[in-house]
Amino acid sequence: MSARGLMIAAPHSGGGKTTVTLGLLAALRQRGHRARAAKAGPDYIDPAFHAAATGAPSVNLDSWAMSPALLDALATEAARDADFLVIEGVMGLFDGAPGVAGRRGATADLAAHFDLPVVLVVDVARQAQSAAALVRGFATHDPAVRIVGVVLNSVGSERHRALVGDAIAAVGVPVLGAVPRDASLALPERHLGLVQAGEHADLKNLFARLAAMAERHCDIAGLLARATPPRIHSAAAGHAALLPPGQRIALACDRAFSFVYPHVVAAWRRAGAELLPFSPLADEPPPERADCCWLPGGYPELHAQTLAAARNFADGLRRFAQTRPVHGECGGYMVLGQSLQDADGRVHPMTGLLGHATSFSKRKLQLGYRSARLLSDSALGRAGATVRGHEFHYATLESAGDDDCLAEIFDAEDKALGRSGTQRGRVTGSFFHAIAQTG
């Protein structure tokens, strides 16, 4: 592999990883480099920004949900024909699920697995020389994780930069950037994270500003000089994440249904499946020539009224489900139910293909890794198979209905969480987002 790689990490969430990553990617593209990106952990939104910044697909790398061989295959593909591969971390550098080192879903797991240098983004808005103690601790915490430099974020002044930078340099870690406080560089957020890349009116201008920030405030030459090729353990390719649920997959795709992992779609295509996108928000039914329909997650709660009025979509989906499988993940699962209550308490009828009802008015965060042991054959796999993934939603079940259960669910520590998801005939759904099948 000729591409050289860097990990962009931080001590905690919200420290500026995404801003620095996008700035670096945009600057590299502007300089004419072939930059590619990846995201640690289960995240749909950051990879879409990566793809927009680089002009090439981004991919998720998850040490808890994916086997080491799958990680190697995905990293190899991500770095193909690239000069630089930039992997954006998740949460804090060492944050992850309890369990075996290397399989916790932590950014540090990926850094150690691929032997990639780590650049730590440190938000110094509320500290000065004390940041050096934090950096010293991170740099020495795990010998398998190499921190090669620091980018300071939210710097208040030149004096502030000098106080923090000199203290960190004294502990032997070079400061490779100092980004000033600038509210105009903040990316807008909503309840599941950043507003999606496709909803920004002027991404070109955003990336121009981020590239200018990186050029002015980061030592790009110093960052690139520290990049090294990822260490790949397995040369084998083609490790499938999920088997395709059909030969021709009708895939809902619009602002209400956009949470599809790139590696899953790529695995389906490699296996010979054809994807047929359609838009429920545009009142389109699933294409008739498809033999399976997949409704991914997204933001149906923001479009409940439009979806409730989409009669062609609902009627077409009902006809489709009479003869072919339909599966809904999270937001898709909500639309398969009887009704969806929005944030204002208004109840909107949904497709009624499953018996449950959901509410976004009665919000409760459900977040964490999950493994699902399938109770019967479905679009996710054969009965008895185990699929690893995650839940991340605020919606709750207003009514569970009386359909059959889809799977037994376990958390990251293999603690049983009970049965989850439902199945009625050929229709299945769950709040569970699938990442990879493990058995």
C-alpha positions as a Markdown table, in Angstrom:
| # | Residue | x | y | z |
|---|---|---|---|---|
| 1 | Met | 0.0 | 0.0 | 0.0 |
| 2 | Ser | 1.5 | 3.3 | -1.1 |
| 3 | Ala | -0.9 | 5.6 | 0.8 |
| 4 | Arg | 0.3 | 7.1 | 4.0 |
| 5 | Gly | -2.2 | 7.5 | 6.9 |
| 6 | Leu | -3.0 | 9.6 | 10.0 |
| 7 | Met | -5.5 | 9.2 | 12.8 |
| 8 | Ile | -7.2 | 12.4 | 14.0 |
| 9 | Ala | -8.3 | 11.9 | 17.6 |
| 10 | Ala | -9.2 | 13.9 | 20.7 |
| 11 | Pro | -9.5 | 13.5 | 24.5 |
| 12 | His | -13.3 | 13.7 | 24.3 |
| 13 | Ser | -16.2 | 14.3 | 22.0 |
| 14 | Gly | -16.9 | 17.8 | 20.8 |
| 15 | Gly | -13.2 | 18.7 | 20.9 |
| 16 | Gly | -12.9 | 19.6 | 17.2 |
| 17 | Lys | -11.9 | 16.4 | 15.5 |
| 18 | Thr | -14.4 | 16.8 | 12.6 |
| 19 | Thr | -13.4 | 20.4 | 12.0 |
| 20 | Val | -9.7 | 19.6 | 11.8 |
| 21 | Thr | -10.3 | 16.5 | 9.8 |
| 22 | Leu | -12.4 | 18.3 | 7.2 |
| 23 | Gly | -10.0 | 21.2 | 7.0 |
| 24 | Leu | -7.1 | 18.9 | 6.4 |
| 25 | Leu | -9.0 | 16.9 | 3.8 |
| 26 | Ala | -10.2 | 20.0 | 2.0 |
| 27 | Ala | -6.7 | 21.5 | 2.0 |
| 28 | Leu | -5.1 | 18.3 | 0.7 |
| 29 | Arg | -7.6 | 18.2 | -2.2 |
| 30 | Gln | -7.0 | 21.8 | -2.9 |
| 31 | Arg | -3.3 | 21.1 | -3.1 |
| 32 | Gly | -3.9 | 18.3 | -5.7 |
| 33 | His | -3.4 | 15.3 | -3.4 |
| 34 | Arg | -5.6 | 12.3 | -3.6 |
| 35 | Ala | -6.9 | 12.3 | -0.1 |
| 36 | Arg | -9.3 | 9.6 | 1.2 |
| 37 | Ala | -11.0 | 9.3 | 4.6 |
| 38 | Ala | -12.5 | 6.9 | 7.1 |
| 39 | Lys | -14.4 | 7.2 | 10.3 |
| 40 | Ala | -13.9 | 5.2 | 13.5 |
| 41 | Gly | -17.0 | 3.7 | 15.0 |
| 42 | Pro | -20.7 | 3.7 | 14.0 |
| 43 | Asp | -21.4 | 7.0 | 12.4 |
| 44 | Tyr | -23.4 | 7.9 | 9.3 |
| 45 | Ile | -23.0 | 11.6 | 9.1 |
| 46 | Asp | -19.2 | 12.3 | 9.3 |
| 47 | Pro | -18.4 | 9.9 | 6.4 |
| 48 | Ala | -20.8 | 11.9 | 4.2 |
| 49 | Phe | -18.9 | 15.1 | 5.0 |
| 50 | His | -15.6 | 13.2 | 4.3 |
| 51 | Ala | -16.9 | 12.1 | 0.9 |
| 52 | Ala | -18.0 | 15.6 | 0.0 |
| 53 | Ala | -14.6 | 17.0 | 1.1 |
| 54 | Thr | -12.5 | 14.5 | -0.8 |
| 55 | Gly | -14.8 | 13.7 | -3.8 |
| 56 | Ala | -14.4 | 10.0 | -2.9 |
| 57 | Pro | -16.3 | 7.5 | -0.7 |
| 58 | Ser | -15.5 | 7.3 | 3.0 |
| 59 | Val | -15.9 | 4.2 | 5.1 |
| 60 | Asn | -16.5 | 3.2 | 8.7 |
| 61 | Leu | -13.9 | 1.1 | 10.6 |
| 62 | Asp | -15.2 | -0.4 | 13.8 |
| 63 | Ser | -13.1 | -2.7 | 15.9 |
| 64 | Trp | -16.0 | -4.0 | 18.0 |
| 65 | Ala | -18.4 | -4.8 | 15.2 |
| 66 | Met | -15.9 | -5.8 | 12.5 |
| 67 | Ser | -13.4 | -8.7 | 12.4 |
| 68 | Pro | -9.7 | -7.7 | 12.0 |
| 69 | Ala | -9.8 | -9.2 | 8.5 |
| 70 | Leu | -12.8 | -7.0 | 7.5 |
| 71 | Leu | -11.0 | -4.0 | 9.0 |
| 72 | Asp | -7.9 | -4.8 | 6.8 |
| 73 | Ala | -10.0 | -5.3 | 3.7 |
| 74 | Leu | -11.9 | -2.0 | 4.2 |
| 75 | Ala | -8.8 | 0.0 | 5.0 |
| 76 | Thr | -7.0 | -1.5 | 1.9 |
| 77 | Glu | -10.0 | -0.5 | -0.3 |
| 78 | Ala | -10.2 | 3.0 | 1.3 |
| 79 | Ala | -6.5 | 3.7 | 0.6 |
| 80 | Arg | -6.5 | 2.3 | -2.9 |
| 81 | Asp | -5.2 | 4.9 | -5.4 |
| 82 | Ala | -4.8 | 7.4 | -2.6 |
| 83 | Asp | -1.8 | 9.5 | -1.5 |
| 84 | Phe | -3.1 | 10.0 | 2.1 |
| 85 | Leu | -5.7 | 8.2 | 4.2 |
| 86 | Val | -7.1 | 10.3 | 7.1 |
| 87 | Ile | -9.1 | 8.4 | 9.8 |
| 88 | Glu | -11.2 | 10.5 | 12.1 |
| 89 | Gly | -11.7 | 9.0 | 15.6 |
| 90 | Val | -14.8 | 8.7 | 17.7 |
| 91 | Met | -15.4 | 10.1 | 21.2 |
| 92 | Gly | -12.2 | 10.2 | 23.2 |
| 93 | Leu | -9.1 | 8.4 | 22.0 |
| 94 | Phe | -9.3 | 5.5 | 24.5 |
| 95 | Asp | -13.1 | 5.5 | 24.9 |
| 96 | Gly | -15.0 | 2.3 | 23.9 |
| 97 | Ala | -16.9 | -0.7 | 25.2 |
| 98 | Pro | -15.6 | -2.8 | 28.1 |
| 99 | Gly | -13.8 | -5.9 | 26.8 |
| 100 | Val | -10.8 | -7.3 | 25.2 |
| 101 | Ala | -8.1 | -4.8 | 24.1 |
| 102 | Gly | -8.3 | -4.3 | 20.3 |
| 103 | Arg | -12.0 | -5.1 | 20.1 |
| 104 | Arg | -13.6 | -2.3 | 22.1 |
| 105 | Gly | -14.6 | 0.0 | 19.3 |
| 106 | Ala | -12.1 | 2.6 | 20.5 |
| 107 | Thr | -10.1 | 4.9 | 18.2 |
| 108 | Ala | -7.0 | 3.6 | 20.0 |
| 109 | Asp | -7.8 | 0.0 | 18.8 |
| 110 | Leu | -7.6 | 1.2 | 15.2 |
| 111 | Ala | -4.4 | 3.2 | 15.8 |
| 112 | Ala | -2.7 | 0.1 | 17.3 |
| 113 | His | -4.1 | -2.4 | 14.7 |
| 114 | Phe | -2.9 | -0.3 | 11.8 |
| 115 | Asp | 0.1 | 1.1 | 13.6 |
| 116 | Leu | -0.9 | 4.6 | 12.5 |
| 117 | Pro | 0.4 | 7.8 | 14.0 |
| 118 | Val | -2.2 | 9.8 | 16.0 |
| 119 | Val | -2.6 | 13.6 | 16.0 |
| 120 | Leu | -4.5 | 14.7 | 19.1 |
| 121 | Val | -6.9 | 17.6 | 18.8 |
| 122 | Val | -7.0 | 19.4 | 22.2 |
| 123 | Asp | -9.7 | 21.9 | 23.0 |
| 124 | Val | -7.9 | 24.5 | 25.2 |
| 125 | Ala | -10.8 | 27.0 | 25.5 |
| 126 | Arg | -10.7 | 26.6 | 29.4 |
| 127 | Gln | -7.1 | 25.9 | 30.1 |
| 128 | Ala | -3.5 | 26.9 | 29.4 |
| 129 | Gln | -0.4 | 25.0 | 30.7 |
| 130 | Ser | -2.5 | 22.3 | 32.2 |
| 131 | Ala | -3.1 | 21.0 | 28.7 |
| 132 | Ala | 0.5 | 19.7 | 28.8 |
| 133 | Ala | -0.3 | 17.3 | 31.6 |
| 134 | Leu | -3.3 | 16.0 | 29.7 |
| 135 | Val | -1.1 | 15.5 | 26.6 |
| 136 | Arg | 1.6 | 13.8 | 28.6 |
| 137 | Gly | -0.9 | 11.3 | 30.0 |
| 138 | Phe | -2.4 | 10.5 | 26.6 |
| 139 | Ala | 1.0 | 10.1 | 25.0 |
| 140 | Thr | 2.2 | 7.6 | 27.6 |
| 141 | His | -1.1 | 5.8 | 28.4 |
| 142 | Asp | -0.6 | 2.9 | 25.8 |
| 143 | Pro | 2.7 | 2.1 | 24.2 |
| 144 | Ala | 0.9 | 0.7 | 21.2 |
| 145 | Val | -0.6 | 4.1 | 20.4 |
| 146 | Arg | 1.8 | 6.7 | 19.0 |
| 147 | Ile | 0.8 | 10.3 | 19.4 |
| 148 | Val | 3.0 | 12.2 | 17.0 |
| 149 | Gly | 1.6 | 15.7 | 17.5 |
| 150 | Val | -1.1 | 18.0 | 18.8 |
| 151 | Val | -3.4 | 20.5 | 17.1 |
| 152 | Leu | -4.8 | 23.0 | 19.6 |
| 153 | Asn | -8.4 | 24.1 | 19.1 |
| 154 | Ser | -10.3 | 27.1 | 20.4 |
| 155 | Val | -7.2 | 29.2 | 21.0 |
| 156 | Gly | -8.2 | 32.6 | 22.4 |
| 157 | Ser | -5.2 | 34.7 | 21.6 |
| 158 | Glu | -1.5 | 34.6 | 20.6 |
| 159 | Arg | -0.5 | 34.8 | 24.2 |
| 160 | His | -2.9 | 31.8 | 25.0 |
| 161 | Arg | -1.3 | 29.8 | 22.1 |
| 162 | Ala | 2.2 | 30.5 | 23.4 |
| 163 | Leu | 1.4 | 29.5 | 27.0 |
| 164 | Val | -0.2 | 26.2 | 25.9 |
| 165 | Gly | 2.1 | 25.4 | 23.0 |
| 166 | Asp | 5.3 | 26.0 | 25.0 |
| 167 | Ala | 4.1 | 23.8 | 27.8 |
| 168 | Ile | 3.2 | 20.9 | 25.5 |
| 169 | Ala | 6.4 | 21.2 | 23.5 |
| 170 | Ala | 8.3 | 20.8 | 26.8 |
| 171 | Val | 6.9 | 17.3 | 27.3 |
| 172 | Gly | 8.2 | 16.3 | 23.9 |
| 173 | Val | 5.1 | 16.4 | 21.7 |
| 174 | Pro | 5.2 | 18.8 | 18.8 |
| 175 | Val | 2.3 | 21.3 | 18.3 |
| 176 | Leu | 1.3 | 21.0 | 14.7 |
| 177 | Gly | -1.5 | 23.6 | 14.7 |
| 178 | Ala | -3.4 | 26.1 | 16.7 |
| 179 | Val | -6.9 | 26.9 | 15.5 |
| 180 | Pro | -8.5 | 30.0 | 16.9 |
| 181 | Arg | -12.0 | 30.2 | 18.3 |
| 182 | Asp | -14.3 | 30.8 | 15.3 |
| 183 | Ala | -18.0 | 30.2 | 15.5 |
| 184 | Ser | -18.4 | 30.4 | 11.7 |
| 185 | Leu | -16.5 | 27.1 | 11.4 |
| 186 | Ala | -18.9 | 25.2 | 13.7 |
| 187 | Leu | -21.1 | 22.7 | 11.9 |
| 188 | Pro | -24.9 | 22.9 | 12.7 |
| 189 | Glu | -26.3 | 20.0 | 14.8 |
| 190 | Arg | -29.5 | 18.3 | 15.5 |
| 191 | His | -30.6 | 15.5 | 17.9 |
| 192 | Leu | -28.6 | 12.7 | 16.2 |
| 193 | Gly | -25.5 | 14.8 | 15.6 |
| 194 | Leu | -24.5 | 17.1 | 12.8 |
| 195 | Val | -27.0 | 18.2 | 10.2 |
| 196 | Gln | -26.3 | 16.0 | 7.1 |
| 197 | Ala | -23.9 | 17.0 | 4.4 |
| 198 | Gly | -26.6 | 16.9 | 1.7 |
| 199 | Glu | -28.7 | 19.5 | 3.6 |
| 200 | His | -26.0 | 22.2 | 3.5 |
| 201 | Ala | -26.8 | 24.9 | 1.0 |
| 202 | Asp | -23.2 | 25.7 | 0.2 |
| 203 | Leu | -20.7 | 23.0 | 1.0 |
| 204 | Lys | -18.2 | 24.4 | -1.5 |
| 205 | Asn | -18.0 | 27.6 | 0.5 |
| 206 | Leu | -17.8 | 25.6 | 3.8 |
| 207 | Phe | -14.9 | 23.5 | 2.6 |
| 208 | Ala | -13.1 | 26.6 | 1.2 |
| 209 | Arg | -13.3 | 28.2 | 4.6 |
| 210 | Leu | -12.1 | 25.0 | 6.3 |
| 211 | Ala | -9.2 | 24.6 | 3.9 |
| 212 | Ala | -8.2 | 28.2 | 4.5 |
| 213 | Met | -8.3 | 27.5 | 8.2 |
| 214 | Ala | -6.0 | 24.5 | 7.9 |
| 215 | Glu | -3.6 | 26.3 | 5.6 |
| 216 | Arg | -3.3 | 29.3 | 7.9 |
| 217 | His | -3.4 | 27.6 | 11.3 |
| 218 | Cys | -2.0 | 24.1 | 10.8 |
| 219 | Asp | 1.5 | 22.8 | 9.9 |
| 220 | Ile | 0.3 | 20.7 | 7.0 |
| 221 | Ala | 3.8 | 19.8 | 5.9 |
| 222 | Gly | 4.5 | 18.7 | 9.4 |
| 223 | Leu | 1.3 | 16.6 | 9.6 |
| 224 | Leu | 2.1 | 14.9 | 6.3 |
| 225 | Ala | 5.7 | 14.2 | 7.2 |
| 226 | Arg | 4.5 | 12.1 | 10.2 |
| 227 | Ala | 2.0 | 10.0 | 8.1 |
| 228 | Thr | 3.0 | 6.4 | 7.6 |
| 229 | Pro | 1.4 | 3.5 | 5.6 |
| 230 | Pro | -1.2 | 1.5 | 7.5 |
| 231 | Arg | 0.0 | -1.9 | 8.7 |
| 232 | Ile | -2.3 | -4.5 | 7.0 |
| 233 | His | -2.3 | -7.9 | 8.6 |
| 234 | Ser | -4.4 | -9.9 | 6.1 |
| 235 | Ala | -4.0 | -9.5 | 2.3 |
| 236 | Ala | -7.3 | -11.3 | 1.7 |
| 237 | Ala | -10.0 | -9.3 | 0.1 |
| 238 | Gly | -13.8 | -9.5 | -0.2 |
| 239 | His | -14.8 | -10.1 | 3.4 |
| 240 | Ala | -18.5 | -9.5 | 3.3 |
| 241 | Ala | -20.1 | -7.3 | 6.0 |
| 242 | Leu | -23.7 | -8.4 | 5.3 |
| 243 | Leu | -25.0 | -10.7 | 2.6 |
| 244 | Pro | -27.4 | -8.9 | 0.2 |
| 245 | Pro | -31.0 | -9.4 | 1.2 |
| 246 | Gly | -31.9 | -9.8 | -2.5 |
| 247 | Gln | -30.6 | -9.7 | -6.0 |
| 248 | Arg | -32.3 | -6.3 | -6.8 |
| 249 | Ile | -32.7 | -4.2 | -3.6 |
| 250 | Ala | -35.1 | -1.3 | -3.6 |
| 251 | Leu | -33.3 | 1.2 | -1.3 |
| 252 | Ala | -35.2 | 4.1 | 0.2 |
| 253 | Cys | -32.9 | 7.2 | -0.3 |
| 254 | Asp | -33.8 | 10.8 | 0.6 |
| 255 | Arg | -33.5 | 13.1 | 3.6 |
| 256 | Ala | -35.8 | 10.9 | 5.7 |
| 257 | Phe | -33.9 | 7.7 | 4.8 |
| 258 | Ser | -30.1 | 8.2 | 4.5 |
| 259 | Phe | -28.4 | 6.2 | 7.1 |
| 260 | Val | -26.7 | 3.4 | 5.1 |
| 261 | Tyr | -23.2 | 2.3 | 5.8 |
| 262 | Pro | -21.0 | 2.6 | 2.7 |
| 263 | His | -19.3 | -0.7 | 3.4 |
| 264 | Val | -22.6 | -2.5 | 3.5 |
| 265 | Val | -23.7 | -1.1 | 0.2 |
| 266 | Ala | -20.3 | -2.0 | -1.3 |
| 267 | Ala | -20.5 | -5.5 | 0.0 |
| 268 | Trp | -24.0 | -5.9 | -1.6 |
| 269 | Arg | -22.7 | -4.7 | -4.9 |
| 270 | Arg | -19.6 | -6.9 | -4.8 |
| 271 | Ala | -21.9 | -9.9 | -4.2 |
| 272 | Gly | -23.7 | -9.0 | -7.5 |
| 273 | Ala | -26.7 | -7.2 | -6.1 |
| 274 | Glu | -28.3 | -4.2 | -7.9 |
| 275 | Leu | -29.5 | -1.2 | -5.9 |
| 276 | Leu | -32.6 | 0.6 | -7.0 |
| 277 | Pro | -33.0 | 3.8 | -5.1 |
| 278 | Phe | -36.4 | 5.5 | -4.6 |
| 279 | Ser | -37.7 | 8.4 | -2.5 |
| 280 | Pro | -40.7 | 7.9 | -0.1 |
| 281 | Leu | -40.6 | 11.7 | 0.5 |
| 282 | Ala | -41.3 | 12.2 | -3.3 |
| 283 | Asp | -44.2 | 9.7 | -2.9 |
| 284 | Glu | -42.4 | 7.0 | -4.9 |
| 285 | Pro | -43.2 | 3.3 | -4.3 |
| 286 | Pro | -40.4 | 0.7 | -4.3 |
| 287 | Pro | -39.5 | -0.2 | -7.9 |
| 288 | Glu | -41.6 | -3.1 | -9.1 |
| 289 | Arg | -38.7 | -5.1 | -10.5 |
| 290 | Ala | -36.9 | -5.2 | -7.1 |
| 291 | Asp | -37.1 | -8.5 | -5.1 |
| 292 | Cys | -36.4 | -6.9 | -1.7 |
| 293 | Cys | -37.0 | -3.5 | -0.1 |
| 294 | Trp | -34.7 | -1.9 | 2.5 |
| 295 | Leu | -35.8 | 1.2 | 4.5 |
| 296 | Pro | -32.8 | 2.6 | 6.3 |
| 297 | Gly | -32.6 | 4.9 | 9.2 |
| 298 | Gly | -32.6 | 8.7 | 9.0 |
| 299 | Tyr | -35.0 | 11.4 | 10.2 |
| 300 | Pro | -38.6 | 10.3 | 9.4 |
| 301 | Glu | -39.7 | 12.2 | 12.6 |
| 302 | Leu | -38.8 | 15.5 | 10.8 |
| 303 | His | -40.9 | 14.5 | 7.8 |
| 304 | Ala | -43.8 | 12.6 | 9.4 |
| 305 | Gln | -46.5 | 14.7 | 7.9 |
| 306 | Thr | -45.1 | 14.3 | 4.3 |
| 307 | Leu | -44.7 | 10.6 | 4.8 |
| 308 | Ala | -48.2 | 10.2 | 6.1 |
| 309 | Ala | -49.5 | 11.9 | 3.0 |
| 310 | Ala | -47.4 | 9.8 | 0.6 |
| 311 | Arg | -50.1 | 7.4 | -0.5 |
| 312 | Asn | -48.4 | 6.1 | -3.6 |
| 313 | Phe | -45.4 | 5.1 | -1.4 |
| 314 | Ala | -47.5 | 3.5 | 1.3 |
| 315 | Asp | -49.8 | 1.6 | -1.1 |
| 316 | Gly | -46.9 | 0.5 | -3.2 |
| 317 | Leu | -45.0 | -0.7 | -0.2 |
| 318 | Arg | -48.0 | -2.7 | 1.0 |
| 319 | Arg | -48.4 | -4.4 | -2.4 |
| 320 | Phe | -44.7 | -5.1 | -2.5 |
| 321 | Ala | -44.8 | -6.7 | 1.0 |
| 322 | Gln | -47.4 | -9.2 | -0.1 |
| 323 | Thr | -44.9 | -11.1 | -2.2 |
| 324 | Arg | -41.4 | -9.8 | -1.3 |
| 325 | Pro | -39.3 | -9.1 | 1.9 |
| 326 | Val | -39.3 | -5.6 | 3.4 |
| 327 | His | -36.9 | -4.6 | 6.2 |
| 328 | Gly | -36.7 | -1.3 | 8.1 |
| 329 | Glu | -33.8 | -0.1 | 10.3 |
| 330 | Cys | -34.6 | 2.4 | 13.1 |
| 331 | Gly | -36.2 | 5.2 | 11.1 |
| 332 | Gly | -37.4 | 2.7 | 8.6 |
| 333 | Tyr | -38.8 | 0.6 | 11.4 |
| 334 | Met | -40.8 | 3.6 | 12.6 |
| 335 | Val | -42.3 | 4.1 | 9.2 |
| 336 | Leu | -43.3 | 0.4 | 9.0 |
| 337 | Gly | -45.4 | 0.8 | 12.2 |
| 338 | Gln | -49.0 | 2.0 | 12.7 |
| 339 | Ser | -48.2 | 5.6 | 13.6 |
| 340 | Leu | -45.4 | 8.1 | 14.5 |
| 341 | Gln | -45.9 | 10.8 | 17.1 |
| 342 | Asp | -43.8 | 13.8 | 16.2 |
| 343 | Ala | -42.0 | 16.2 | 18.6 |
| 344 | Asp | -45.1 | 18.4 | 18.9 |
| 345 | Gly | -47.2 | 15.4 | 20.0 |
| 346 | Arg | -49.1 | 15.1 | 16.7 |
| 347 | Val | -49.8 | 11.5 | 15.6 |
| 348 | His | -49.3 | 10.6 | 12.0 |
| 349 | Pro | -50.4 | 7.4 | 10.4 |
| 350 | Met | -47.6 | 5.3 | 8.9 |
| 351 | Thr | -47.7 | 2.3 | 6.6 |
| 352 | Gly | -49.1 | -0.2 | 9.2 |
| 353 | Leu | -47.1 | -3.2 | 7.9 |
| 354 | Leu | -46.1 | -3.9 | 11.5 |
| 355 | Gly | -48.2 | -3.5 | 14.7 |
| 356 | His | -46.1 | -1.2 | 16.8 |
| 357 | Ala | -46.4 | 2.6 | 17.2 |
| 358 | Thr | -43.5 | 5.0 | 17.9 |
| 359 | Ser | -43.2 | 8.4 | 19.5 |
| 360 | Phe | -40.6 | 11.1 | 19.1 |
| 361 | Ser | -42.5 | 13.3 | 21.6 |
| 362 | Lys | -41.7 | 10.9 | 24.5 |
| 363 | Arg | -38.0 | 11.0 | 23.9 |
| 364 | Lys | -35.4 | 8.7 | 25.6 |
| 365 | Leu | -31.9 | 8.2 | 24.3 |
| 366 | Gln | -31.0 | 4.6 | 23.4 |
| 367 | Leu | -27.3 | 4.3 | 22.6 |
| 368 | Gly | -24.8 | 1.5 | 22.4 |
| 369 | Tyr | -23.4 | -1.5 | 20.6 |
| 370 | Arg | -25.7 | -4.5 | 20.1 |
| 371 | Ser | -25.4 | -8.0 | 18.8 |
| 372 | Ala | -28.6 | -9.5 | 17.4 |
| 373 | Arg | -29.2 | -13.3 | 17.3 |
| 374 | Leu | -31.8 | -13.8 | 14.6 |
| 375 | Leu | -34.8 | -15.9 | 15.6 |
| 376 | Ser | -36.0 | -16.6 | 12.1 |
| 377 | Asp | -34.9 | -16.1 | 8.5 |
| 378 | Ser | -35.1 | -12.4 | 7.5 |
| 379 | Ala | -33.4 | -9.8 | 5.3 |
| 380 | Leu | -30.7 | -9.6 | 8.0 |
| 381 | Gly | -29.7 | -13.3 | 7.6 |
| 382 | Arg | -30.6 | -16.8 | 8.4 |
| 383 | Ala | -32.2 | -17.9 | 11.7 |
| 384 | Gly | -29.5 | -18.4 | 14.3 |
| 385 | Ala | -27.0 | -16.0 | 12.7 |
| 386 | Thr | -25.5 | -13.2 | 14.8 |
| 387 | Val | -25.2 | -9.7 | 13.5 |
| 388 | Arg | -23.3 | -7.0 | 15.2 |
| 389 | Gly | -24.4 | -3.3 | 15.1 |
| 390 | His | -25.7 | -0.5 | 17.3 |
| 391 | Glu | -28.7 | 1.5 | 18.4 |
| 392 | Phe | -28.8 | 5.3 | 18.4 |
| 393 | His | -32.2 | 6.9 | 18.7 |
| 394 | Tyr | -34.4 | 9.0 | 20.8 |
| 395 | Ala | -37.7 | 7.5 | 19.7 |
| 396 | Thr | -39.7 | 5.2 | 22.0 |
| 397 | Leu | -42.2 | 2.5 | 21.5 |
| 398 | Glu | -45.7 | 4.0 | 22.2 |
| 399 | Ser | -47.1 | 0.5 | 21.6 |
| 400 | Ala | -45.2 | -2.7 | 21.0 |
| 401 | Gly | -47.9 | -4.5 | 19.0 |
| 402 | Asp | -48.3 | -8.3 | 18.9 |
| 403 | Asp | -46.0 | -9.3 | 16.0 |
| 404 | Asp | -43.4 | -12.0 | 16.3 |
| 405 | Cys | -40.0 | -11.0 | 17.6 |
| 406 | Leu | -37.1 | -10.6 | 15.2 |
| 407 | Ala | -34.1 | -11.2 | 17.4 |
| 408 | Glu | -32.6 | -11.6 | 20.8 |
| 409 | Ile | -30.4 | -8.6 | 21.6 |
| 410 | Phe | -27.2 | -8.4 | 23.7 |
| 411 | Asp | -25.1 | -5.4 | 24.7 |
| 412 | Ala | -21.4 | -4.9 | 24.2 |
| 413 | Glu | -20.6 | -7.0 | 27.3 |
| 414 | Asp | -22.9 | -9.8 | 26.0 |
| 415 | Lys | -25.5 | -9.0 | 28.6 |
| 416 | Ala | -29.0 | -10.1 | 27.4 |
| 417 | Leu | -31.3 | -7.2 | 26.8 |
| 418 | Gly | -34.3 | -9.3 | 25.8 |
| 419 | Arg | -36.1 | -9.7 | 22.5 |
| 420 | Ser | -36.3 | -6.8 | 20.0 |
| 421 | Gly | -37.6 | -6.0 | 16.6 |
| 422 | Thr | -40.7 | -7.5 | 15.0 |
| 423 | Gln | -41.7 | -9.7 | 12.1 |
| 424 | Arg | -45.0 | -10.1 | 10.4 |
| 425 | Gly | -45.0 | -12.3 | 7.3 |
| 426 | Arg | -42.3 | -11.0 | 5.0 |
| 427 | Val | -41.9 | -7.7 | 6.8 |
| 428 | Thr | -39.3 | -7.1 | 9.5 |
| 429 | Gly | -37.9 | -4.2 | 11.4 |
| 430 | Ser | -35.9 | -3.1 | 14.4 |
| 431 | Phe | -34.2 | 0.0 | 16.0 |
| 432 | Phe | -31.0 | -2.1 | 15.5 |
| 433 | His | -28.5 | -0.8 | 12.8 |
| 434 | Ala | -26.6 | -3.7 | 11.3 |
| 435 | Ile | -22.8 | -3.3 | 10.7 |
| 436 | Ala | -21.5 | -6.8 | 10.1 |
| 437 | Gln | -22.5 | -10.5 | 10.4 |
| 438 | Thr | -20.3 | -12.5 | 12.7 |
| 439 | Gly | -21.8 | -16.0 | 12.5 |
